[in-house]
C-alpha cells in the first residue's frame, strides 16, 4: 500500500509509526466525507431548538465534530435524533478518539 506523504512524517525515521499514520490518513478521509453530513445534522439540531439564524453557523463550526462522532458511533441518526437503545457515552468516546487522533499527528 502506498500512503500519501504527510507533513512531518519520514519513512526512514518513523516507520514504527506507519500503522498509526495510515489510520490517521484514513481518519482524515473519513472526516472529509462525514463533515457535510455532520454539519447538516448540527444545523437541524440548532433549528429544532429554535436557535437564531445568526447563531447557527458559529455553533455548527464549533460542534460539527461532535455531531460526526455521534453519527459514526450510531448514537444519533442523520436527522440528529437519538437512536433507541444506543448509549450517548459511545458517541462521547468516539469524539474523544477523534480529537486525540487529530491532535496526535499535528
ChimeraX attribute file (.defattr): number of C-alpha atoms within 10 A of each C-alpha:
attribute: neighborCount
match mode: 1-to-1
recipient: residues
	/A:1	4
	/A:2	5
	/A:3	10
	/A:4	9
	/A:5	11
	/A:6	13
	/A:7	8
	/A:8	9
	/A:9	14
	/A:10	12
	/A:11	11
	/A:12	7
	/A:13	8
	/A:14	11
	/A:15	12
	/A:16	10
	/A:17	12
	/A:18	14
	/A:19	10
	/A:20	14
	/A:21	21
	/A:22	16
	/A:23	12
	/A:24	18
	/A:25	18
	/A:26	13
	/A:27	15
	/A:28	15
	/A:29	12
	/A:30	13
	/A:31	16
	/A:32	11
	/A:33	11
	/A:34	18
	/A:35	16
	/A:36	13
	/A:37	17
	/A:38	27
	/A:39	21
	/A:40	17
	/A:41	23
	/A:42	27
	/A:43	23
	/A:44	19
	/A:45	18
	/A:46	19
	/A:47	13
	/A:48	10
	/A:49	9
	/A:50	10
	/A:51	14
	/A:52	10
	/A:53	11
	/A:54	8
	/A:55	10
	/A:56	18
	/A:57	15
	/A:58	10
	/A:59	15
	/A:60	21
	/A:61	12
	/A:62	11
	/A:63	15
	/A:64	21
	/A:65	21
	/A:66	21
	/A:67	28
	/A:68	27
	/A:69	25
	/A:70	27
	/A:71	24
	/A:72	19
	/A:73	20
	/A:74	19
	/A:75	22
	/A:76	22
	/A:77	16
	/A:78	18
	/A:79	15
	/A:80	20
	/A:81	13
	/A:82	16
	/A:83	14
	/A:84	9
	/A:85	8
	/A:86	13
	/A:87	15
	/A:88	16
	/A:89	12
	/A:90	16
	/A:91	22
	/A:92	17
	/A:93	14
	/A:94	20
	/A:95	20
	/A:96	14
	/A:97	13
	/A:98	20
	/A:99	14
	/A:100	11
	/A:101	18
	/A:102	13
	/A:103	9
	/A:104	11
	/A:105	14
	/A:106	8
